[in-house]
Amino acid sequence: MEEKKHKRRVHYSGKYPKKFEEKYKEHNPEKYAETIQHVISKGSTPAGMHISIMVQEILDFLQIKPGQQGLDCTLGYGGHTGKMLEKLDGKGTIYGLDVDPIESEKTVERLRKAGYGEDIFKFRLINFANIDKVCEEAGKFDFVLADLGVSSMQIDNPERGFSYKIDGPLDLRLDPAHGQSAAERLKSITEEEFIGMMVENSDEPYAEEIASKVFSLMAKGKTMDTTTALREAIQEALWKVPKEEKEQAVKKSCARVFQALRIDVNSEFEVLYSFLEKLPGILKPGGRAAILTFHSGEDRLVKKSFKELAKEGVYLEVSRDVIRPSAEECRINPRSKSTKMRWAIKA
């Protein structure tokens, strides 16, 4: 029998690991709980993890009871799902949906190890635009949650290309096996279309300057295949910004441009339209739905849909104002700052 060779962990320079792949302790929360708590206490998210947002506010609204049937439209790291499963107390079912085959496999494995078998937790690799298909299989739901944010383990992994802060391929797809990457998308659109994308998806004030620079560089043979290449192009495009303001302006524009591309590549607005249109049809009378949004475009769509359907009598009641995370949650998890929660109750 061939002897299995010991594989040494990645070594890093300095006191603490900086690269995603070097943070071996953070990637093993069960084994290194003390390290995980230390990272979280500093206001950071451990590598490969995601800290669920507004968990208590969601549970307070959904009022989950044993025996009910629920749907988590965006499984992610499974933090919300795990807490909702606890509320069922072994009686009832929760369906979890996700389009990311890489992270969802890890999440399902964690929930199975936590004791949630197929009888109480069912996973489906499907886009939440297709909740009607899930309803055909499962029947209607007592409660539904949709967390529209990108999970931290996706943002932090340089191979996924979600963050302008880390060098990696300019991908941005939630499902890397399907559709065009952001790099391919940039090659297939016009400068005017890129301007429109940035304005519509993220209200980018420097859309024209950034598009002009990106397309000028590509015309000269420069590829936009990496997150670094796009970040540097944005930095060059903002040359007119005063020196003392430039660093912050570049950061904000990078965040907005990457957001605009991510929304486009994953058809996020189209998916949300479809979800909001089908949502009332999958809820039982009195069924409750909570949605977490992370930018103004998403929030506007949710607010408008809830308001119009409440007027038509489809919803018995909807949230008049957004619910925001507490100051303490924002301190512990800075990524929660932009979160808005809205809810609706089916008539």
Helices and strands as residue ranges (DSSP letters): G 20-22, H 33-41, H 55-62, E 69-72, H 79-88, E 93-98, H 101-113, E 121-125, G 128-130, H 131-138, E 141-147, H 152-156, G 158-160, H 182-188, H 191-202, H 207-219, H 227-237, H 243-265, H 268-282, E 283-293, H 296-311, E 315-318, H 327-332, G 334-336, E 340-346
